Amino acid sequence: MTQPIPPITLPPTENPQLEGEWLQQHLRLWLDTEFIPEAVNQKIAQRAAQIFVRQRMEGENDLGSLVIAIITEMKAFDFSKSFYGEFAIANAVSDLLLDSLGIDSCCGQ
C-alpha cells in the first residue's frame, strides 16, 4: 500500500519580517535566473513574500498550507507581463524553503 507523504513543518518563526526579506531576495534571484530577468519579477517576489509573512505571523508552519495560501492569493496577481503563474511561484517558494531546511526536493526524496 502507498504511504502518504508526511507533512513538512517549518520551525516556528522568530522574525517573520527577516524571513520575508530572505524569501523575497531568493525568489527574485530564482525568477531572474530561471528564465529571463523581468521588471515584474520584483513585484512577484514582493507579493509572494508578503503572503508568506502574513501566514507565518498568523502561526502557519505547515509548508503545504503555505503553498496553498500562495497559490490562492497569487491568483489575483496580474501575471500578464510575466512568463510565470501562481503555481510556478508557489512551487519555487516551496523549493527555496526546503533547500533552506536542507531537504532535497528532487525526485520525490
MDTraj code that builds the backbone (N, CA, C; nanometers):
import mdtraj as md
import numpy as np

residues = "MET THR GLN PRO ILE PRO PRO ILE THR LEU PRO PRO THR GLU ASN PRO GLN LEU GLU GLY GLU TRP LEU GLN GLN HIS LEU ARG LEU TRP LEU ASP THR GLU PHE ILE PRO GLU ALA VAL ASN GLN LYS ILE ALA GLN ARG ALA ALA GLN ILE PHE VAL ARG GLN ARG MET GLU GLY GLU ASN ASP LEU GLY SER LEU VAL ILE ALA ILE ILE THR GLU MET LYS ALA PHE ASP PHE SER LYS SER PHE TYR GLY GLU PHE ALA ILE ALA ASN ALA VAL SER ASP LEU LEU LEU ASP SER LEU GLY ILE ASP SER CYS CYS GLY GLN".split()
xyz = np.array([
    [0.0828, -0.1174, 0.0000],
    [0.0000, 0.0000, 0.0000],
    [0.0884, 0.1252, 0.0000],
    [0.0463, 0.2262, -0.0694],
    [0.1194, 0.3515, -0.0775],
    [0.1100, 0.4283, 0.0535],
    [0.2240, 0.4800, 0.0962],
    [0.2282, 0.5568, 0.2193],
    [0.2107, 0.7060, 0.1877],
    [0.1310, 0.7768, 0.2672],
    [0.1168, 0.9207, 0.2436],
    [0.2477, 0.9932, 0.2734],
    [0.2670, 1.1023, 0.2050],
    [0.3856, 1.1849, 0.2284],
    [0.3646, 1.2613, 0.3586],
    [0.4577, 1.2499, 0.4506],
    [0.4392, 1.3213, 0.5773],
    [0.4476, 1.4729, 0.5556],
    [0.3737, 1.5488, 0.6340],
    [0.3787, 1.6943, 0.6188],
    [0.5157, 1.7485, 0.6583],
    [0.5501, 1.8599, 0.6013],
    [0.6742, 1.9280, 0.6363],
    [0.6359, 2.0522, 0.7155],
    [0.6874, 2.0588, 0.8350],
    [0.6555, 2.1698, 0.9235],
    [0.7788, 2.2575, 0.9412],
    [0.7628, 2.3858, 0.9154],
    [0.8719, 2.4806, 0.9362],
    [0.8845, 2.5094, 1.0854],
    [1.0047, 2.5409, 1.1296],
    [1.0187, 2.5792, 1.2700],
    [0.9387, 2.7067, 1.2961],
    [0.8882, 2.7244, 1.4174],
    [0.8152, 2.8484, 1.4471],
    [0.9018, 2.9695, 1.4141],
    [0.8389, 3.0731, 1.3641],
    [0.9135, 3.1911, 1.3236],
    [0.9534, 3.2758, 1.4439],
    [1.0745, 3.3238, 1.4394],
    [1.1220, 3.4166, 1.5413],
    [1.1214, 3.5589, 1.4871],
    [1.1369, 3.5714, 1.3555],
    [1.1403, 3.7027, 1.2929],
    [1.0794, 3.6913, 1.1536],
    [0.9456, 3.7002, 1.1433],
    [0.8810, 3.6818, 1.0126],
    [0.9243, 3.7853, 0.9083],
    [0.9541, 3.9066, 0.9508],
    [0.9972, 4.0087, 0.8543],
    [1.1300, 3.9696, 0.7907],
    [1.2214, 3.9197, 0.8724],
    [1.3510, 3.8761, 0.8204],
    [1.3345, 3.7573, 0.7258],
    [1.2468, 3.6634, 0.7619],
    [1.2169, 3.5503, 0.6733],
    [1.1618, 3.6007, 0.5403],
    [1.0722, 3.7003, 0.5474],
    [1.0124, 3.7553, 0.4261],
    [1.1152, 3.8223, 0.3368],
    [1.2072, 3.8951, 0.3980],
    [1.3129, 3.9599, 0.3199],
    [1.4004, 3.8552, 0.2516],
    [1.4328, 3.7492, 0.3270],
    [1.5131, 3.6405, 0.2701],
    [1.4393, 3.5779, 0.1516],
    [1.3110, 3.5485, 0.1727],
    [1.2327, 3.4856, 0.0668],
    [1.2222, 3.5756, -0.0552],
    [1.1950, 3.7021, -0.0334],
    [1.1824, 3.7953, -0.1457],
    [1.3118, 3.8001, -0.2262],
    [1.4250, 3.8093, -0.1589],
    [1.5537, 3.8156, -0.2272],
    [1.5819, 3.6878, -0.3062],
    [1.5610, 3.5730, -0.2441],
    [1.5911, 3.4467, -0.3108],
    [1.4914, 3.4129, -0.4210],
    [1.3656, 3.4484, -0.4013],
    [1.2666, 3.4250, -0.5062],
    [1.2951, 3.5136, -0.6265],
    [1.3313, 3.6375, -0.6031],
    [1.3652, 3.7279, -0.7138],
    [1.4841, 3.6732, -0.7929],
    [1.5850, 3.6269, -0.7205],
    [1.7015, 3.5686, -0.7874],
    [1.6607, 3.4455, -0.8686],
    [1.5763, 3.3611, -0.8112],
    [1.5301, 3.2419, -0.8831],
    [1.4536, 3.2825, -1.0090],
    [1.3620, 3.3778, -0.9962],
    [1.2830, 3.4230, -1.1110],
    [1.3734, 3.4765, -1.2218],
    [1.4728, 3.5564, -1.1835],
    [1.5617, 3.6180, -1.2827],
    [1.6540, 3.5174, -1.3506],
    [1.6897, 3.4110, -1.2806],
    [1.7837, 3.3153, -1.3403],
    [1.7142, 3.1964, -1.4059],
    [1.5928, 3.1667, -1.3629],
    [1.5221, 3.0511, -1.4177],
    [1.4815, 3.0721, -1.5638],
    [1.4433, 3.1935, -1.5971],
    [1.4036, 3.2212, -1.7352],
    [1.4779, 3.3451, -1.7836],
    [1.4183, 3.4614, -1.7715],
    [1.4876, 3.5854, -1.8047],
    [1.4513, 3.6907, -1.7004],
    [1.5436, 3.7820, -1.6736],
    [1.5096, 3.8900, -1.5806],
    [1.3993, 3.9783, -1.6397],
    [1.2983, 4.0033, -1.5580],
    [1.1875, 4.0906, -1.5992],
    [1.1609, 4.1876, -1.4853],
    [1.1162, 4.3077, -1.5186],
    [1.0864, 4.4081, -1.4157],
    [0.9788, 4.3586, -1.3197],
    [0.8846, 4.2821, -1.3685],
    [0.7734, 4.2347, -1.2860],
    [0.8186, 4.1323, -1.1813],
    [0.9361, 4.0746, -1.1987],
    [0.9830, 3.9741, -1.1035],
    [0.9931, 4.0295, -0.9618],
    [1.0337, 4.1546, -0.9490],
    [1.0429, 4.2162, -0.8162],
    [0.9053, 4.2230, -0.7512],
    [0.8039, 4.2604, -0.8289],
    [0.6677, 4.2693, -0.7747],
    [0.6141, 4.1316, -0.7369],
    [0.6447, 4.0325, -0.8180],
    [0.6021, 3.8956, -0.7884],
    [0.6660, 3.8487, -0.6574],
    [0.7967, 3.8672, -0.6455],
    [0.8680, 3.8247, -0.5252],
    [0.8180, 3.8993, -0.4026],
    [0.7919, 4.0278, -0.4183],
    [0.7429, 4.1081, -0.3068],
    [0.6054, 4.0595, -0.2608],
    [0.5156, 4.0325, -0.3549],
    [0.3807, 3.9880, -0.3194],
    [0.3835, 3.8497, -0.2545],
    [0.4606, 3.7580, -0.3094],
    [0.4701, 3.6242, -0.2508],
    [0.5271, 3.6314, -0.1091],
    [0.6268, 3.7162, -0.0885],
    [0.6855, 3.7320, 0.0445],
    [0.5847, 3.7920, 0.1422],
    [0.5031, 3.8868, 0.0964],
    [0.4002, 3.9456, 0.1833],
    [0.3018, 3.8383, 0.2296],
    [0.2591, 3.7556, 0.1375],
    [0.1657, 3.6479, 0.1714],
    [0.2307, 3.5540, 0.2727],
    [0.3533, 3.5168, 0.2449],
    [0.4268, 3.4261, 0.3321],
    [0.4399, 3.4841, 0.4734],
    [0.4800, 3.6099, 0.4831],
    [0.4988, 3.6740, 0.6137],
    [0.3674, 3.6786, 0.6911],
    [0.2613, 3.7166, 0.6247],
    [0.1322, 3.7230, 0.6932],
    [0.0900, 3.5855, 0.7449],
    [0.1075, 3.4842, 0.6622],
    [0.0727, 3.3486, 0.7031],
    [0.1565, 3.3046, 0.8237],
    [0.2844, 3.3338, 0.8196],
    [0.3737, 3.2970, 0.9304],
    [0.3366, 3.3737, 1.0575],
    [0.3005, 3.5005, 1.0436],
    [0.2613, 3.5802, 1.1600],
    [0.1319, 3.5276, 1.2209],
    [0.0491, 3.4655, 1.1388],
    [-0.0756, 3.4057, 1.1873],
    [-0.0525, 3.2661, 1.2447],
    [0.0726, 3.2217, 1.2450],
    [0.1069, 3.0945, 1.3075],
    [0.1134, 2.9754, 1.2146],
    [0.1068, 2.9978, 1.0848],
    [0.1118, 2.8856, 0.9902],
    [0.2549, 2.8365, 0.9750],
    [0.2763, 2.7090, 1.0025],
    [0.4082, 2.6480, 0.9900],
    [0.4102, 2.5314, 0.8917],
    [0.2938, 2.4876, 0.8462],
    [0.2851, 2.3742, 0.7545],
    [0.3176, 2.4203, 0.6125],
    [0.4180, 2.3590, 0.5525],
    [0.4623, 2.4000, 0.4191],
    [0.3514, 2.3843, 0.3155],
    [0.2765, 2.2761, 0.3218],
    [0.1669, 2.2554, 0.2264],
    [0.0628, 2.3653, 0.2354],
    [0.0288, 2.4054, 0.3561],
    [-0.0696, 2.5127, 0.3742],
    [-0.0152, 2.6460, 0.3251],
    [0.1139, 2.6691, 0.3453],
    [0.1748, 2.7929, 0.2944],
    [0.1709, 2.7971, 0.1418],
    [0.1982, 2.6842, 0.0795],
    [0.1946, 2.6761, -0.0668],
    [0.0530, 2.7033, -0.1185],
    [-0.0464, 2.6426, -0.0554],
    [-0.1860, 2.6648, -0.0965],
    [-0.2244, 2.8112, -0.0800],
    [-0.1824, 2.8728, 0.0293],
    [-0.2132, 3.0144, 0.0519],
    [-0.1511, 3.1016, -0.0571],
    [-0.0279, 3.0713, -0.0958],
    [0.0381, 3.1494, -0.2006],
    [-0.0333, 3.1302, -0.3344],
    [-0.0690, 3.0067, -0.3671],
    [-0.1429, 2.9820, -0.4919],
    [-0.2737, 3.0603, -0.4913],
    [-0.3476, 3.0481, -0.3837],
    [-0.4797, 3.1113, -0.3744],
    [-0.4707, 3.2630, -0.3870],
    [-0.3814, 3.3225, -0.3115],
    [-0.3732, 3.4687, -0.3111],
    [-0.3029, 3.5259, -0.4333],
    [-0.2123, 3.4490, -0.4937],
    [-0.1442, 3.4979, -0.6140],
    [-0.2346, 3.4888, -0.7370],
    [-0.3492, 3.4225, -0.7268],
    [-0.4426, 3.4193, -0.8397],
    [-0.4888, 3.5602, -0.8767],
    [-0.4914, 3.6496, -0.7778],
    [-0.5342, 3.7868, -0.8025],
    [-0.4225, 3.8725, -0.8623],
    [-0.3012, 3.8210, -0.8655],
    [-0.1877, 3.8960, -0.9195],
    [-0.1946, 3.8969, -1.0724],
    [-0.1588, 4.0082, -1.1335],
    [-0.1583, 4.0202, -1.2795],
    [-0.0269, 3.9646, -1.3356],
    [-0.0320, 3.8432, -1.3857],
    [0.0864, 3.7787, -1.4430],
    [0.0992, 3.8042, -1.5937],
    [0.0233, 3.8977, -1.6480],
    [0.0228, 3.9198, -1.7931],
    [0.1586, 3.9653, -1.8478],
    [0.2438, 4.0228, -1.7616],
    [0.3760, 4.0675, -1.8069],
    [0.4853, 3.9710, -1.7633],
    [0.4465, 3.8484, -1.7338],
    [0.5419, 3.7507, -1.6837],
    [0.5203, 3.6173, -1.7544],
    [0.6238, 3.5357, -1.7518],
    [0.6122, 3.4000, -1.8038],
    [0.5706, 3.3030, -1.6944],
    [0.5564, 3.3523, -1.5731],
    [0.5230, 3.2687, -1.4577],
    [0.3759, 3.2816, -1.4223],
    [0.3310, 3.1924, -1.3350],
    [0.1956, 3.1958, -1.2814],
    [0.2006, 3.1576, -1.1347],
    [0.0837, 3.1552, -1.0721],
    [0.0792, 3.1313, -0.9278],
    [0.1340, 2.9946, -0.8862],
    [0.1161, 2.8933, -0.9691],
    [0.1660, 2.7607, -0.9336],
    [0.3186, 2.7554, -0.9389],
    [0.3770, 2.8162, -1.0408],
    [0.5236, 2.8203, -1.0506],
    [0.5831, 2.8956, -0.9323],
    [0.5181, 3.0034, -0.8911],
    [0.5683, 3.0826, -0.7789],
    [0.5594, 3.0025, -0.6501],
    [0.4454, 2.9406, -0.6247],
    [0.4286, 2.8622, -0.5023],
    [0.5266, 2.7445, -0.4982],
    [0.5469, 2.6793, -0.6113],
    [0.6432, 2.5689, -0.6160],
    [0.7853, 2.6181, -0.5923],
    [0.8194, 2.7340, -0.6477],
    [0.9527, 2.7906, -0.6255],
    [0.9727, 2.8246, -0.4781],
    [0.8715, 2.8841, -0.4166],
    [0.8794, 2.9156, -0.2733],
    [0.9020, 2.7872, -0.1945],
    [0.8268, 2.6841, -0.2261],
    [0.8420, 2.5558, -0.1577],
    [0.9838, 2.5018, -0.1729],
    [1.0350, 2.5026, -0.2936],
    [1.1707, 2.4532, -0.3173],
    [1.2747, 2.5352, -0.2415],
    [1.2593, 2.6680, -0.2408],
    [1.3531, 2.7534, -0.1684],
    [1.3501, 2.7249, -0.0185],
    [1.2305, 2.7073, 0.0359],
    [1.2181, 2.6776, 0.1788],
    [1.2757, 2.5409, 0.2119],
    [1.2463, 2.4417, 0.1275],
    [1.3020, 2.3086, 0.1504],
    [1.4545, 2.3122, 0.1457],
    [1.5082, 2.3835, 0.0491],
    [1.6530, 2.3962, 0.0374],
    [1.7113, 2.4619, 0.1627],
    [1.6437, 2.5643, 0.2141],
    [1.6929, 2.6333, 0.3336],
    [1.6923, 2.5416, 0.4562],
    [1.6057, 2.4403, 0.4543],
    [1.5983, 2.3430, 0.5642],
    [1.6909, 2.2232, 0.5411],
    [1.7573, 2.2216, 0.4268],
    [1.8461, 2.1098, 0.3948],
    [1.7732, 1.9868, 0.3460],
    [1.6523, 2.0053, 0.2943],
    [1.5728, 1.8937, 0.2430],
    [1.5793, 1.8949, 0.0911],
    [1.6198, 1.7838, 0.0332],
    [1.6302, 1.7725, -0.1116],
    [1.4901, 1.7545, -0.1707],
    [1.4497, 1.8446, -0.2580],
    [1.3158, 1.8374, -0.3170],
    [1.3151, 1.7608, -0.4496],
    [1.4289, 1.7147, -0.4929],
    [1.4400, 1.6462, -0.6216],
    [1.3940, 1.5008, -0.6125],
    [1.3259, 1.4591, -0.7119],
    [1.2970, 1.3174, -0.7351],
    [1.2160, 1.2511, -0.6242],
    [1.1310, 1.3249, -0.5585],
    [1.0440, 1.2673, -0.4572],
    [1.1154, 1.2246, -0.3298],
    [1.2343, 1.2754, -0.3071],
    [1.3118, 1.2378, -0.1876],
    [1.2602, 1.3084, -0.0660],
])
top = md.Topology()
chain = top.add_chain()
for i, resn in enumerate(residues, 1):
    res = top.add_residue(resn, chain, resSeq=i)
    for name in ("N", "CA", "C"):
        top.add_atom(name, md.element.get_by_symbol(name[0]), res)
traj = md.Trajectory(xyz[None], top)
